[in-house]
Amino acid sequence: MNQDLITKQSILLDFEAESKDEALYSICAQLFLLRKTTDPTGLYNDIIKRENIVSTFAGQHTAIPHVITQHINEPVLCFVRVKSDEFYWNEEDEDVRIIFLLAVPLKENLKKLRESQSYVFSSIAQLMRDPSMIELWLTTNEERVILDSLNLAFESNFKATTSIKE
């Protein structure tokens, strides 16, 4: 797993957005500032295209939009905590407070890419099953706490998957 997949800079707390589109566009702008993309609009359009195929609302106040795109320089995962508790992903029953955005470059090896995505998604899913983890994500004001929780899950999931293959 790439240790730089998520960093303190890609953890955005108390993020102000009125809609899914506004949130996704603002995240893309942040990725531009972090030099992860040179084309935030192209990245946004690819995410919306993917989102229009099937919603990435995942329950537990969480959405996990993801995209394979030519508009990202290297794989990146953003953790975004929306400030408003009246933020809806698509429908009124899809209230979201946490957005995980995973973007990976089109040039990556597709088989390896799918495996990496699988590690990330299964790690997040495991963490989402723990109500205390959701509570931690919703309340902490320290990016490091969120970063550590995710990296620990990625690491343990990677080791478990690797030992199964051996």
KOLPAKE-222754 format. One record per residue (C-alpha): residue number from 0; residue in three letters; x, z, y. Coordinates in steps of 0.02 Angstrom, whole numbers, plus 32768, in hexadecimal, padded with zeros to 4 digits. Each point is the difference from the previous one (the first is absolute). Layout:
BEGIN
<site><n>NUM</n><res>Ala</res><u>X</u><w>Z</w><v>Y</v></site>
...
***
This chain:
BEGIN
<site><n>0</n><res>Met</res><u>8000</u><w>8000</w><v>8000</v></site>
<site><n>1</n><res>Asn</res><u>803D</u><w>7FD9</w><v>80AE</v></site>
<site><n>2</n><res>Gln</res><u>801F</u><w>80A4</w><v>805A</v></site>
<site><n>3</n><res>Asp</res><u>7FDF</u><w>7FAA</w><v>80A6</v></site>
<site><n>4</n><res>Leu</res><u>7F52</u><w>7FC6</w><v>7FCE</v></site>
<site><n>5</n><res>Ile</res><u>7FB6</u><w>808B</w><v>806A</v></site>
<site><n>6</n><res>Thr</res><u>805B</u><w>805B</w><v>808B</v></site>
<site><n>7</n><res>Lys</res><u>7FD1</u><w>8082</w><v>8082</v></site>
<site><n>8</n><res>Gln</res><u>7FEE</u><w>7F70</w><v>807C</v></site>
<site><n>9</n><res>Ser</res><u>7F7B</u><w>7FAC</w><v>7F93</v></site>
<site><n>10</n><res>Ile</res><u>7F97</u><w>80A0</w><v>7FF9</v></site>
<site><n>11</n><res>Leu</res><u>7F83</u><w>7FFE</w><v>808E</v></site>
<site><n>12</n><res>Leu</res><u>7F9D</u><w>809F</w><v>8020</v></site>
<site><n>13</n><res>Asp</res><u>7F63</u><w>8011</w><v>806A</v></site>
<site><n>14</n><res>Phe</res><u>7FF4</u><w>7F44</w><v>8012</v></site>
<site><n>15</n><res>Glu</res><u>7F7E</u><w>7FC5</w><v>807D</v></site>
<site><n>16</n><res>Ala</res><u>7F92</u><w>7F71</w><v>7FC7</v></site>
<site><n>17</n><res>Glu</res><u>7F47</u><w>7FD8</w><v>800C</v></site>
<site><n>18</n><res>Ser</res><u>7FF5</u><w>7F82</w><v>7F71</v></site>
<site><n>19</n><res>Lys</res><u>8059</u><w>7FC2</w><v>7F65</v></site>
<site><n>20</n><res>Asp</res><u>8037</u><w>7F62</w><v>805C</v></site>
<site><n>21</n><res>Glu</res><u>8045</u><w>8063</w><v>8093</v></site>
<site><n>22</n><res>Ala</res><u>805C</u><w>8077</w><v>7F8B</v></site>
<site><n>23</n><res>Leu</res><u>804E</u><w>7F74</w><v>7F9A</v></site>
<site><n>24</n><res>Tyr</res><u>8035</u><w>7F9F</w><v>809B</v></site>
<site><n>25</n><res>Ser</res><u>804E</u><w>809D</w><v>804D</v></site>
<site><n>26</n><res>Ile</res><u>805D</u><w>8025</w><v>7F5E</v></site>
<site><n>27</n><res>Cys</res><u>8045</u><w>7F4E</w><v>8002</v></site>
<site><n>28</n><res>Ala</res><u>8037</u><w>801B</w><v>80B5</v></site>
<site><n>29</n><res>Gln</res><u>8059</u><w>80A0</w><v>7FC9</v></site>
<site><n>30</n><res>Leu</res><u>8057</u><w>7F9F</w><v>7F75</v></site>
<site><n>31</n><res>Phe</res><u>803A</u><w>7F84</w><v>8085</v></site>
<site><n>32</n><res>Leu</res><u>804B</u><w>8091</w><v>8064</v></site>
<site><n>33</n><res>Leu</res><u>8056</u><w>803D</w><v>7F61</v></site>
<site><n>34</n><res>Arg</res><u>8049</u><w>7F4F</w><v>7FE9</v></site>
<site><n>35</n><res>Lys</res><u>7FA6</u><w>7FEA</w><v>7F59</v></site>
<site><n>36</n><res>Thr</res><u>7FA7</u><w>7F63</w><v>803D</v></site>
<site><n>37</n><res>Thr</res><u>8022</u><w>7F7D</w><v>8083</v></site>
<site><n>38</n><res>Asp</res><u>7F4B</u><w>7FC3</w><v>7FFA</v></site>
<site><n>39</n><res>Pro</res><u>7F84</u><w>8091</w><v>8009</v></site>
<site><n>40</n><res>Thr</res><u>7F6D</u><w>7F88</w><v>8019</v></site>
<site><n>41</n><res>Gly</res><u>802F</u><w>7F9C</w><v>7F65</v></site>
<site><n>42</n><res>Leu</res><u>8012</u><w>80A2</w><v>7F9E</v></site>
<site><n>43</n><res>Tyr</res><u>7F57</u><w>803D</w><v>803F</v></site>
<site><n>44</n><res>Asn</res><u>7FAC</u><w>7F5B</w><v>7FD2</v></site>
<site><n>45</n><res>Asp</res><u>8047</u><w>8008</w><v>7F4F</v></site>
<site><n>46</n><res>Ile</res><u>7FC3</u><w>80B4</w><v>7FEB</v></site>
<site><n>47</n><res>Ile</res><u>7F51</u><w>7FD0</w><v>803D</v></site>
<site><n>48</n><res>Lys</res><u>7FFC</u><w>7F69</w><v>7F89</v></site>
<site><n>49</n><res>Arg</res><u>802A</u><w>8075</w><v>7F71</v></site>
<site><n>50</n><res>Glu</res><u>7F83</u><w>8082</w><v>803C</v></site>
<site><n>51</n><res>Asn</res><u>7F76</u><w>7F7C</w><v>8006</v></site>
<site><n>52</n><res>Ile</res><u>801A</u><w>7FDB</w><v>7F47</v></site>
<site><n>53</n><res>Val</res><u>7FDF</u><w>80B3</w><v>7FCE</v></site>
<site><n>54</n><res>Ser</res><u>7FF8</u><w>80A2</w><v>8062</v></site>
<site><n>55</n><res>Thr</res><u>8092</u><w>8076</w><v>7FEA</v></site>
<site><n>56</n><res>Phe</res><u>7F98</u><w>809C</w><v>801D</v></site>
<site><n>57</n><res>Ala</res><u>8039</u><w>8078</w><v>7F77</v></site>
<site><n>58</n><res>Gly</res><u>7F8F</u><w>8099</w><v>8017</v></site>
<site><n>59</n><res>Gln</res><u>803F</u><w>80AE</w><v>802F</v></site>
<site><n>60</n><res>His</res><u>8001</u><w>7FCC</w><v>80B9</v></site>
<site><n>61</n><res>Thr</res><u>8087</u><w>7F80</w><v>7FD4</v></site>
<site><n>62</n><res>Ala</res><u>801C</u><w>7F45</w><v>800F</v></site>
<site><n>63</n><res>Ile</res><u>8095</u><w>7FA5</w><v>7FB5</v></site>
<site><n>64</n><res>Pro</res><u>800E</u><w>7F53</w><v>804E</v></site>
<site><n>65</n><res>His</res><u>808D</u><w>7F9A</w><v>7FB5</v></site>
<site><n>66</n><res>Val</res><u>8045</u><w>7F53</w><v>8016</v></site>
<site><n>67</n><res>Ile</res><u>8088</u><w>7F8B</w><v>7FC3</v></site>
<site><n>68</n><res>Thr</res><u>8033</u><w>7F9C</w><v>8099</v></site>
<site><n>69</n><res>Gln</res><u>8086</u><w>7F97</w><v>8051</v></site>
<site><n>70</n><res>His</res><u>7FE6</u><w>8068</w><v>809E</v></site>
<site><n>71</n><res>Ile</res><u>805C</u><w>809D</w><v>7FC7</v></site>
<site><n>72</n><res>Asn</res><u>80BE</u><w>800F</w><v>7FF7</v></site>
<site><n>73</n><res>Glu</res><u>800C</u><w>8083</w><v>7F76</v></site>
<site><n>74</n><res>Pro</res><u>7F87</u><w>8067</w><v>7F98</v></site>
<site><n>75</n><res>Val</res><u>7FAE</u><w>8088</w><v>8067</v></site>
<site><n>76</n><res>Leu</res><u>7F7F</u><w>8088</w><v>7FE5</v></site>
<site><n>77</n><res>Cys</res><u>7FA8</u><w>804F</w><v>8095</v></site>
<site><n>78</n><res>Phe</res><u>7FA1</u><w>80A3</w><v>7FF9</v></site>
<site><n>79</n><res>Val</res><u>7F81</u><w>8009</w><v>808D</v></site>
<site><n>80</n><res>Arg</res><u>7F8E</u><w>8092</w><v>8025</v></site>
<site><n>81</n><res>Val</res><u>7F70</u><w>7FCA</w><v>806D</v></site>
<site><n>82</n><res>Lys</res><u>7FD6</u><w>807D</w><v>8088</v></site>
<site><n>83</n><res>Ser</res><u>7F44</u><w>7FE4</w><v>8003</v></site>
<site><n>84</n><res>Asp</res><u>7F98</u><w>804E</w><v>7F75</v></site>
<site><n>85</n><res>Glu</res><u>7F7E</u><w>7F79</w><v>8022</v></site>
<site><n>86</n><res>Phe</res><u>806C</u><w>7F6D</w><v>7FCB</v></site>
<site><n>87</n><res>Tyr</res><u>7FB2</u><w>7F8C</w><v>7F7F</v></site>
<site><n>88</n><res>Trp</res><u>8057</u><w>7F7B</w><v>7F99</v></site>
<site><n>89</n><res>Asn</res><u>7F70</u><w>7F88</w><v>7FDF</v></site>
<site><n>90</n><res>Glu</res><u>7F5E</u><w>805F</w><v>7FE9</v></site>
<site><n>91</n><res>Glu</res><u>7FC6</u><w>80A8</w><v>8041</v></site>
<site><n>92</n><res>Asp</res><u>801E</u><w>804B</w><v>7F54</v></site>
<site><n>93</n><res>Glu</res><u>80B7</u><w>7FCD</w><v>8004</v></site>
<site><n>94</n><res>Asp</res><u>8045</u><w>8082</w><v>8076</v></site>
<site><n>95</n><res>Val</res><u>80BD</u><w>7FF4</w><v>800B</v></site>
<site><n>96</n><res>Arg</res><u>807F</u><w>8079</w><v>8048</v></site>
<site><n>97</n><res>Ile</res><u>809A</u><w>7FC2</w><v>7FA1</v></site>
<site><n>98</n><res>Ile</res><u>8040</u><w>7F4E</w><v>7FF6</v></site>
<site><n>99</n><res>Phe</res><u>8090</u><w>7FCE</w><v>7F90</v></site>
<site><n>100</n><res>Leu</res><u>8039</u><w>7F50</w><v>8030</v></site>
<site><n>101</n><res>Leu</res><u>8076</u><w>7FAC</w><v>7F84</v></site>
<site><n>102</n><res>Ala</res><u>804E</u><w>7F5B</w><v>8038</v></site>
<site><n>103</n><res>Val</res><u>8082</u><w>7FA1</w><v>7F9D</v></site>
<site><n>104</n><res>Pro</res><u>8059</u><w>7F5C</w><v>8021</v></site>
<site><n>105</n><res>Leu</res><u>7FC8</u><w>7F64</w><v>7FA5</v></site>
<site><n>106</n><res>Lys</res><u>80B5</u><w>7FDC</w><v>7FCE</v></site>
<site><n>107</n><res>Glu</res><u>800A</u><w>8095</w><v>7F89</v></site>
<site><n>108</n><res>Asn</res><u>8006</u><w>7FE5</w><v>7F44</v></site>
<site><n>109</n><res>Leu</res><u>7F46</u><w>8000</w><v>7FD2</v></site>
<site><n>110</n><res>Lys</res><u>8011</u><w>805E</w><v>7F5B</v></site>
<site><n>111</n><res>Lys</res><u>806E</u><w>8086</w><v>804E</v></site>
<site><n>112</n><res>Leu</res><u>7F8A</u><w>8005</w><v>8095</v></site>
<site><n>113</n><res>Arg</res><u>7F68</u><w>8022</w><v>7F93</v></site>
<site><n>114</n><res>Glu</res><u>805D</u><w>808D</w><v>7FA7</v></site>
<site><n>115</n><res>Ser</res><u>8032</u><w>804F</w><v>80A6</v></site>
<site><n>116</n><res>Gln</res><u>7F4E</u><w>7FF2</w><v>8042</v></site>
<site><n>117</n><res>Ser</res><u>7FC4</u><w>8052</w><v>7F60</v></site>
<site><n>118</n><res>Tyr</res><u>8076</u><w>8095</w><v>801B</v></site>
<site><n>119</n><res>Val</res><u>7FC5</u><w>8015</w><v>80B3</v></site>
<site><n>120</n><res>Phe</res><u>7F46</u><w>7FF1</w><v>7FDA</v></site>
<site><n>121</n><res>Ser</res><u>8004</u><w>8072</w><v>7F67</v></site>
<site><n>122</n><res>Ser</res><u>8066</u><w>8082</w><v>805F</v></site>
<site><n>123</n><res>Ile</res><u>7F85</u><w>8000</w><v>8091</v></site>
<site><n>124</n><res>Ala</res><u>7F6D</u><w>8006</w><v>7F87</v></site>
<site><n>125</n><res>Gln</res><u>804B</u><w>8098</w><v>7FA8</v></site>
<site><n>126</n><res>Leu</res><u>8017</u><w>8059</w><v>80A5</v></site>
<site><n>127</n><res>Met</res><u>7F50</u><w>7FD4</w><v>8039</v></site>
<site><n>128</n><res>Arg</res><u>7FB7</u><w>805C</w><v>7F6A</v></site>
<site><n>129</n><res>Asp</res><u>8046</u><w>80A2</w><v>8043</v></site>
<site><n>130</n><res>Pro</res><u>7F8C</u><w>8045</w><v>8088</v></site>
<site><n>131</n><res>Ser</res><u>808C</u><w>806D</w><v>8044</v></site>
<site><n>132</n><res>Met</res><u>806B</u><w>7F65</w><v>801C</v></site>
<site><n>133</n><res>Ile</res><u>7F74</u><w>7FAA</w><v>8060</v></site>
<site><n>134</n><res>Glu</res><u>7FEC</u><w>809F</w><v>8067</v></site>
<site><n>135</n><res>Leu</res><u>80BC</u><w>8004</w><v>8021</v></site>
<site><n>136</n><res>Trp</res><u>7FFF</u><w>7F4A</w><v>8038</v></site>
<site><n>137</n><res>Leu</res><u>7F6C</u><w>8021</w><v>8073</v></site>
<site><n>138</n><res>Thr</res><u>8048</u><w>809B</w><v>8053</v></site>
<site><n>139</n><res>Thr</res><u>80BE</u><w>7FFE</w><v>8007</v></site>
<site><n>140</n><res>Asn</res><u>8055</u><w>7FCE</w><v>80A1</v></site>
<site><n>141</n><res>Glu</res><u>80A7</u><w>7FE1</w><v>7FAC</v></site>
<site><n>142</n><res>Glu</res><u>802B</u><w>7F51</w><v>7FC6</v></site>
<site><n>143</n><res>Arg</res><u>8088</u><w>804B</w><v>7F8F</v></site>
<site><n>144</n><res>Val</res><u>7F7C</u><w>805E</w><v>7F99</v></site>
<site><n>145</n><res>Ile</res><u>7FA0</u><w>7F5F</w><v>7FE0</v></site>
<site><n>146</n><res>Leu</res><u>809F</u><w>7F9E</w><v>7FDD</v></site>
<site><n>147</n><res>Asp</res><u>803C</u><w>8083</w><v>7F83</v></site>
<site><n>148</n><res>Ser</res><u>7F58</u><w>8004</w><v>7FA5</v></site>
<site><n>149</n><res>Leu</res><u>8000</u><w>7F43</w><v>7FEC</v></site>
<site><n>150</n><res>Asn</res><u>80B7</u><w>7FEE</w><v>7FD0</v></site>
<site><n>151</n><res>Leu</res><u>7FF0</u><w>8089</w><v>7F7D</v></site>
<site><n>152</n><res>Ala</res><u>7F6A</u><w>7FA8</w><v>7FB3</v></site>
<site><n>153</n><res>Phe</res><u>8058</u><w>7F57</w><v>8003</v></site>
<site><n>154</n><res>Glu</res><u>809A</u><w>8049</w><v>7FB0</v></site>
<site><n>155</n><res>Ser</res><u>7FA4</u><w>805B</w><v>7F74</v></site>
<site><n>156</n><res>Asn</res><u>7F8F</u><w>7F6A</w><v>7FDF</v></site>
<site><n>157</n><res>Phe</res><u>8097</u><w>7F8C</w><v>7FFA</v></site>
<site><n>158</n><res>Lys</res><u>805A</u><w>8072</w><v>7F84</v></site>
<site><n>159</n><res>Ala</res><u>7F66</u><w>800F</w><v>7F92</v></site>
<site><n>160</n><res>Thr</res><u>7FE6</u><w>7F44</w><v>7FFD</v></site>
<site><n>161</n><res>Thr</res><u>80B8</u><w>7FDE</w><v>7FE1</v></site>
<site><n>162</n><res>Ser</res><u>8008</u><w>807A</w><v>7F6D</v></site>
<site><n>163</n><res>Ile</res><u>7F67</u><w>7FAD</w><v>7FB1</v></site>
<site><n>164</n><res>Lys</res><u>805A</u><w>7F58</w><v>8002</v></site>
<site><n>165</n><res>Glu</res><u>809E</u><w>8043</w><v>7FAD</v></site>
***
